[in-house]
């Protein structure tokens, strides 16, 4: 089978797709960690989840920034 035939049915995952998925996943983790920190009574564990939410929030923010920059650069 020629290469053209096999490639026709493949789905291409772009850089934009990966950035979008990573940002969505990161935002979900922020929500999860925040929820955990509010439902856990153990102060040490609660604090760890608060820190994780904050750190993941920074990741989400950077991913969003990259996503918007990438989209702007590649608009045609």
Beta strands, then each sheet from edge to edge (+ up, - down):
end
